Amino acid sequence: MTDRIPVFVYARDPVSQAGVSAQLRPRPEVVVTGEGELDSAQVAIVVADEVDGDTVRAIRALQRNGVPRVVVVAAHLDDAGLAAAVEAGTSALVRRVEASGERLAAVVTSAASGDGSVPPDLLGRLLEHLGRLQRQVLAPRGLSFTGLSERETEILRLVAEGYDTSEIAHRMAYSERTVKNALHDVTSRLQLRNRSHAVAYALRQGLI
């Protein structure tokens, strides 16, 4: 049998915390952990009325304490709350009215394997929000959600094709110093070891 996923449930309201924990305990996919076992939890569930400042702080505190995935169960989910939850690193969002034991266990299982989940009616609004962010904030700075500019992506593509610094500089009409600086910026910003690691990152992200 597959190991059960350790889950920690957090809520400012002890009644809500107890209710969600009770929903999960009979499920064979998960095991509810106590506060003393927080470091063993693979997923945390944050239960809140809405995604406000306190909820975001709880999400970040759980991540700082080593919980890799956080699921938010909220009574009210609006555009601002959706954006705040995603930007805080939430893996999945569930409306409280839909938070049955079966639904929560499915979302926790998906989150533990690295998949996200958003209510279908909010997904379009999330994509619209991300599109606005790309157009209004990132694009004017020459960036994308990958953290790479078009120039950096092209340089990495040429590195992957085997061109050296001087050949890349010639093909792109840049100085060698510009190419070297661009590669240094990418490796530093994304905490990559060297240009080979940068190329591997770009390949994994589907950029080249």
Buried (B, 14 or more C-beta within 10 A) or exposed (E): EEEEBBBBBBBEEEEBBEBBBEBBEEBEBBBBBEEEEBEEBBBBBBBBBBBBEEBBEBBEBBBEEEBBBBBBBBEEBEEEBBBBBBEBBBBBBBBBEEBEBEBBBBBBBBBBEEEBBBBEEBEEBBEEBBEEBEEEEBEEEEBBEBEBBEBBBBBBBBBBEEBEBEBBBEEBEBEBEBBBEBBEEBBEEBEBEEBEBBBBBBEEEEBB
